[in-house]
Amino acid sequence: MSFTSARFEIARNSTSQQAKELRSRVRQSLQEGERHLVVDCEAWHQLDLSVLSSLIQCAAACKQEGASFEVANLSSTMKASVRALQLGGRLGLAD
């Protein structure tokens, strides 16, 4: 059994259009059979609701399709912000 994966990145100054594109790319990857999706958040340093919303929607789409979703390289500051909003579970952040 082989598993495929896809990797995406959040841009440093991501716009709402880029957030929408991320959702589209994740959905496309799911349709193409990807089963492990990783979003690299290393460059994401300022809470942006369009990016956060897109990440949550991507996580939900993966869950619905039975795929795994991983948020990688999220800074401790951003993790704290997401948890303060009580959204860590929706992104699959470990406590």
URSULZI-V595722 format. One record per helix or strand of 2 or more residues. SS is the DSSP state (H for helix, E for strand). FROM is the first residue (numbers start at 1). TO is the last residue. Records with the same first field share a line. If there is no record, write none. Layout:
SS: FROM-TO ; FROM-TO
This chain:
E: 5-9 ; 36-40 ; 68-72
H: 16-31 ; 49-65 ; 76-84 ; 88-91
